[in-house]
């Protein structure tokens, strides 16, 4: 069979995202369960106790759901690319008589990327938990808590996601393999390009809009990576008065990992998907800087939109969480942190342009001969 | 005038090193239709790539009116291709998400050619300029590739097996189209093929075997695409 463990390892992006999700969820759900089992809470500590309980659930739910949805999008994206890249092998299998299901069932193996990611995240959370509990116990307001192992957590956070993602991979493959054998063999299992009214514009302007229209999911992913960076970095910078330093670090690291993963994956896909276009442009005499600007630069506005949405989201989320969960607890008033915005914006622009520069270099190194011979 | 002097090209290294071009010498006069003829693996496509500046020779030089392009940097080669050459490939390599018109403008915009519509009309696709490559037949797609190459007003047009993916009747139409446009625009055409009969259409035929030029033949009379066998 054409699909093996080696292919599942290529889905490392999903493993990293689900690892973050499992880490956060394990940490906060375990903390929540241990908090729930506390007895003899002093009356004075009740508002903080209730706030901590609600916040633990909210963080696990928001980050868990957000990261799980991201993983689903990434899985579909990876699978689509995988089927497009291996259309010929899959087409041959179909041509010699394998049924759609008999080919698609082997896609379960991509669920392993979720298994590895969630398992690592789960173990990492338990390794980090003693430090996390020590920090939470340090203020001495609530009774001292110890780390307990909760058997239901690995089922909810490792086994079920693995089964769900393996099933999703098989179902998606069944649906995608509906494409006629000849289309798969020709490496063209995508839909025919829909005719639309083209503007009377230059080739380069037309190329920019065609690049964007050809892979709309990439627009979402690039905007999403900016959103993650913007919201998580600003949140971690502006919550220093509201939460522990450890918590701010967790948020920062998750934001950076998510932003890097989605951005690198999206830009790699842009370069790979447009390799032939770039090669033709270079053969005709378009300069490397023009090629990279038109192909990669097309996504820049969407990354800035993602950044702005992330800024609004993190402000609204913090305001809401403090208003709802910590209404009865005395904490400093939360206002918009302009300093955090400026730092995050400068860091984002520098990072984004640096990654774009690296990919522009990669475009320059594309061998015309190898691209045309593919 | 294009002059190739002692071109050598190798692929692979160590025990797998293979000499693809062996001291190839070739002269092409302006405005001529040159066919490089050879069997599969004879080195004809590599020679075309080296002559057009797509690949560098390991030794030897390629002179365009006395200027050696083999010493050019990557950016100088890009400028050279922009100003001097056009390409037609066997697999067309049209941009699938752009219409016929936009594909042709890829070449036209580089040369600042505002009259690209005339070229589309010349290849007989005026009616289909808003269509996408997937909506065209193989022959029509190759005509778009011809229009795209000619719209940038190249001095030399390189064609790598332009009829290789087409049936006989469509292949003849494409050859006829290239030949007519070559005569009307005066562009130099260097075409690589394994089809012996296409050689009868050319001014000059270069026979290549295992990376060596066997023979350079000059035809006094050129046949049309409809007179040659297939």
Interface residues (C-beta under 8 A of the other chain):
Chain A: X192 X193 X195 X198 X202 X203 X204 X206 X207 X210 X211 X213 X214 X276 X277 X280 X281 X282 X283 X284 X285 X286 X287 X288 X364 X368 X369 X372
Chain B: X49 X54 X55 X74 X75 X78 X79 X80 X81 X82 X83 X85 X86 X87 X89 X93 X95 X96 X97 X98 X99 X101 X102 X105 X106 X107 X108 X109 X110 X130 X131 X132 X134 X135 X152
